[in-house]
Amino acid sequence: MIWKHARRQAILIDGDRRSSVFMAQSRLSILGVCFALGYLLVMVRLLDLAVVQNESLFQEPLNAAVARAQDIKSLTPRRGDIYDRHGFLLATTLKTPSLFVDPSLVFDETSLSVSLMKIIPDLNRSKMSSVVQGKNRFGWIAHNITPAQQQAVLEIGDPSLGFKYEYKRVYPQGSLFAHLVGYTDRDGLGLAGIERGYDDVLSAGEDVHLSLDLRLQHVVRRELGTAMEEFTAKAGSGIILDVHTGEVLAGVSLPDFDLNAAGDAEDREIFNRLTLGVYELGSMFKIFSTAALLELHNVPMSKTFDARKPLKIGRFTISDYHAKKRVLTIPEVFMYSSNIGSALMGQMIGGKALRAFYADLGLLDAMRFDIREIGRPIVPKIWRKSTTLTASYGHGLATTPLQMSAAVASIVNGGMAVHPVLIKVDEGAIAQTDVRVISEETSEKMRKLLRLVVTKGTGRNADVKGYALGGKTGTAEKSVGGYYRRDKLISSFVGAFPMDNPRYVLMVMVDEPHGNKKSYGYATAGWVAAPAVKRILTSMASILGLPADKYDADNDMAVSLEPYIHDKKKKKKKIGGKSLVSY
């Protein structure tokens, strides 16, 4: 009896044990299934991130660098805008889409390439193929595409394509301000013009307001282009400068290029002839040698110089292009642009004094300006006695059109040194510097002489009645291979107005013009550059609302110089007189 009871108890204990083991095994199985489902969910999520959403957890270091660069770029400030003096937009930054591809998701390379080239015609087929066939998970197809192109790409519906947004520099005025505004690279680094000169300011997100006037810029570019076309010229430059503040109101170099496609421009288009190109500008230097004579020696206008025969300097001869072959007064030397008379003036001044005078005007050193494309003047290393004679009429010296304009401004504005600026000067600012280069008396004498050139001398084709323009022609032969060529000229005219109280300097330079029927075959400054300045002044007066004075020839400021002019016979008042061909 006792044995049966014990056996029953043993059976019950064994059943309980088996039940516990079974329950434990069941719980472990359920837990294992849960872990398996968890791992499965993680793998599904990873697959979704890597393939469906086109984000790989295992991208190569290059792609990681691209991503980091994108993040860093997004933290930099948007580049500042550039405006003209009246608030017209010249340069701005827009956020635009750039197209990329994930080569691992490309199904039909040929079909994709054909479709994309229809949308973006300037794509390079071979370059695109190398990107599409690449082993990386990321490759650029095209940067800064248009909204219309982006929409067309989206309509393809290809999962291998995607977009990232980048900043793009945009220039609404195209080529109008090419050389002064300049351009940036794709990453926003300034490479030329004010974009380079003020890169630190613009990169910090600050806007820049220039001294330039969009309306005047258009006029100078149009009239310079007209002169180049009319005389089939190689190149040219033009400028309008405020003689008191030094502000550049317009500055053009032709040929130019579209800033929105700067990468496609040729070297001859990129070259800035206004500030970087240095040229022998010929008789314009007679302005400075004459001013030096009047300032340093205080000679009367009746002072004479014997221009009856050429001057001999060693094996070289100084002669006049249109010789008068007589003794000339100072006004006559200047009006007829006599090389012989100017050389004799230089001899009287002396080499040391003449060189110092040119240096004070900033003609012998590279000037400081708001852009970095600045040319260094070409000056003889050794200043000999012969150099003094030839430098008095601009032979053997080369400078930039910008420097020439600034030096003329210093002569006509009362004698105060002018330093050109490209940044807008605050309203009311008048005196830019307190450095005097000549006296007010000498400045007034020079204004009369400059006016005389336009009323009776080589600059008559620049005259605009009622605006008292004064100026000087300059025609120089270019040096090619060490020899001066009569068939390759630099023809220029620089003027200022109104001469009784000058406010603006205007200059046009034309490189290698060719004579035509209208100019009787001549390609000199009086025929080429002077008329262009006249057209610029006429349009400028209309734009700025400058009223013309009632012209009275008897009260012209140049009339006081007539007693010093000794022509034996009266000249006919007609355009085409031979005095226009004088250099």
Secondary structure, 3 states (H helix, E strand, C coil): CHHHHHHHHHHHHHHHHHHHHHHHHHHHHHHHHHHHHHHHHHHHHHHHHHHHCCCCCCCCHHHHHHHHHHHHHHHCCCCCCEECCCCCEEEEEEEEEEEEECHHHCCCHHHHHHHHHHHCCCCCHHHHHHHHCCCCCCEEEECCCCHHHHHHHHHHCCCCEEEEEEEEEECCCCCCCHHHHCCECCCCCECCHHHHHCHHHHHCCCCEEECCCHHHHHHHHHHHHHHHHHCCCCEEEEEEEECCCCEEEEEEEECCCCHHHHHHCCHHHHCCCCCCCCECCHHHHHHHHHHHHHHHHCCCCCCEEECCCCEEECCEEECCCCCCCCEEEHHHHHHCCCHHHHHHHHHHHCHHHHHHHHHHCCCCCCCCCCCCCCCCCECCCCCCHHHHHHHCCCCCCEECHHHHHHHHHHHHCCCECCCCECECCCCCCCCCCCCECCCHHHHHHHHHHHHHHHHHCCCHHHCCCCCCCEEEEEEEEEEECCEEEEEEEEEEEEEEECCCCCCEEEEEEEECCCCCCCCCCCCCHHHHHHHHHHHHHHHHHHHHCCCCCCCCHHHCHHHHHHHHCCCCCCCCCCCCCHHHHCC
